[in-house]
Amino acid sequence: MADWNKNNRACKTTWFTLYVLNQLEEAFPAAGALTMSQLTFFTQTGDAQMRKVMARSLAIAMDNNFRLIRGAKFEEGVKPESALQDMVDILVNEKKTVADLAAVNDKNYLFLGETHENI
């Protein structure tokens, strides 16, 4: 599982977005350990192909929330389609965690207020 940290903008924004999209109900501290199979979209689909379609729809909704509502931008060199595909790849893997999803989002998005000064 990737690092789950309340001071990481990607973690907080990923959690909040999943929360408002009714994908989880857990408070932030416990949410990082949830697996994709515990998210609402995953439990509502038994078919792998339908799950992939729903995962893509969820990834698009998350991307829209990140960029259009929360003010995130793509990291330098990241293409929109690759950011979406990275999310889908995590979302369809039942063993990946919300923390893993946040880690891939951190790689692809520069969230509002996030800087790279200390890197």
RAURTA-V94278 format. One record per run of one state. SS is the DSSP state (@ for helix, = for strand, . for the rest). FROM is the first residue (numbers start at 1). LEN is the number of residues. Records with the same first field share a line. If there is no record, write none. Layout:
SS: FROM-LEN + FROM-LEN
This chain:
.: 1-8 + 21-7 + 32-3 + 39-1 + 44-4 + 70-3 + 75-5 + 92-5 + 111-9
@: 9-12 + 28-4 + 36-3 + 40-4 + 48-22 + 80-12 + 98-11
=: 35-1 + 73-2 + 97-1 + 109-2
